[in-house]
Amino acid sequence: MAGDSTGVLFRVTNWGESHGPAIGVVVEGCPPGVAISQELIQKDLDMRRPGQSLLTTPRKESDLVEVLSGVSNGKTTGTPIAMMIKNQDQKSSDYKKMGQAFRPSHADYSYLAKYGIREVSGGGRSSARVTAGTVAAGAIAKKVLADLFKSKFFAFVYAVSDIRAAVGDNQWSVKQREKTLVRCPDLVAAKKMEALIKQASEEGDSLGGIIECRIANVPAGLGEPVYDKLDADLAKAILGINACKGIEIGSGFQGTVLRGSSHNDAFILRGKRVQTSTNRSGGIQGGISNGMPIIFRAAFKPTSTIKKQQSTLTTKLKKHVLTGVGRHDPCVLPRAVPIVEAAAALVLADHALRHRGQVG
């Protein structure tokens, strides 16, 4: 299927389906000699795995990664890195009745319209289950970037529905974030978010929200003019995540209400480094990183499959009332945090290698 690979030099191919035997990913172009362990990859996968708390789907998957090639004695060899995660807790019977109708706001109809056939069980390739491959590849990309530039990634749940977190620009504590089930470092807001998610779940409904991602120690110069701008590639990668419906970088839409005199980031010299006094550009100007932290926010819609009755059409185009069954997240935000970091890391790792190949 077209669209399963991304990247130019750091190339990633995602494979597998939600209810198939396994899912996985192949990473090509990773430099040799990078220290990689199963534990490094597993740490990020554990943040994404289902069944980790009362706020997530009850589907039980250990998501244990198997590194099949490309790593020897704890170091990358420069050859393709193949990774596999076996599916263990599929319940395809949950989809028998739902397979006769199109789930509202799901990919059922669009996949059928495109291919003339669709995988009913678990949604096939449209399932967020396949993002495990993205996270596994992203763990390697983050290690490459850490080795090259000491880059650091920090994503967190900024909003659930209308509840907003207050997280200072200098707050980058993963430990603080992981104190909460919802992965929000604002402990007061986190409690409110968790309560709202539980309420929606009990009512058979779902919620959306916003994830903010901050990336430090990204050198100036990553990105290409016009068609391969860094912000454009980041937007494509983030919007490729299931349920993501929007992205804003830096000041984003709030910047539209400012005048240029208020919005512009003034250049200053800190030591011997060129920086800006503010960061409304979000670390990217002209499609190229400027050395400031990259900051963006991604909007996620409420989970499509809910237990409330909804009007729809059957596959025979008859009116139908559908009640969702199966195991689904009432809010995807807590498990999407590592996915957002991973997707961004894949883009940055690819651009870092492209930059090195072009200018040395």
Secondary structure as GFF3:
##gff-version 3
##sequence-region A 1 360
A	DSSP	beta_strand	5	6	.	.	.	ID=ss1
A	DSSP	beta_strand	11	16	.	.	.	ID=ss2
A	DSSP	beta_strand	22	28	.	.	.	ID=ss3
A	DSSP	alpha_helix	38	48	.	.	.	ID=ss4
A	DSSP	beta_strand	65	67	.	.	.	ID=ss5
A	DSSP	beta_strand	71	72	.	.	.	ID=ss6
A	DSSP	beta_strand	75	76	.	.	.	ID=ss7
A	DSSP	beta_strand	81	86	.	.	.	ID=ss8
A	DSSP	three_ten_helix	92	95	.	.	.	ID=ss9
A	DSSP	three_ten_helix	98	100	.	.	.	ID=ss10
A	DSSP	alpha_helix	108	115	.	.	.	ID=ss11
A	DSSP	three_ten_helix	121	126	.	.	.	ID=ss12
A	DSSP	three_ten_helix	128	130	.	.	.	ID=ss13
A	DSSP	alpha_helix	131	149	.	.	.	ID=ss14
A	DSSP	beta_strand	152	160	.	.	.	ID=ss15
A	DSSP	beta_strand	163	164	.	.	.	ID=ss16
A	DSSP	alpha_helix	174	177	.	.	.	ID=ss17
A	DSSP	alpha_helix	187	202	.	.	.	ID=ss18
A	DSSP	beta_strand	209	216	.	.	.	ID=ss19
A	DSSP	three_ten_helix	226	228	.	.	.	ID=ss20
A	DSSP	alpha_helix	230	239	.	.	.	ID=ss21
A	DSSP	beta_strand	244	249	.	.	.	ID=ss22
A	DSSP	three_ten_helix	252	257	.	.	.	ID=ss23
A	DSSP	alpha_helix	260	263	.	.	.	ID=ss24
A	DSSP	beta_strand	267	270	.	.	.	ID=ss25
A	DSSP	beta_strand	273	276	.	.	.	ID=ss26
A	DSSP	beta_strand	284	285	.	.	.	ID=ss27
A	DSSP	beta_strand	288	289	.	.	.	ID=ss28
A	DSSP	beta_strand	294	300	.	.	.	ID=ss29
A	DSSP	beta_strand	309	313	.	.	.	ID=ss30
A	DSSP	beta_strand	319	323	.	.	.	ID=ss31
A	DSSP	alpha_helix	333	359	.	.	.	ID=ss32
###
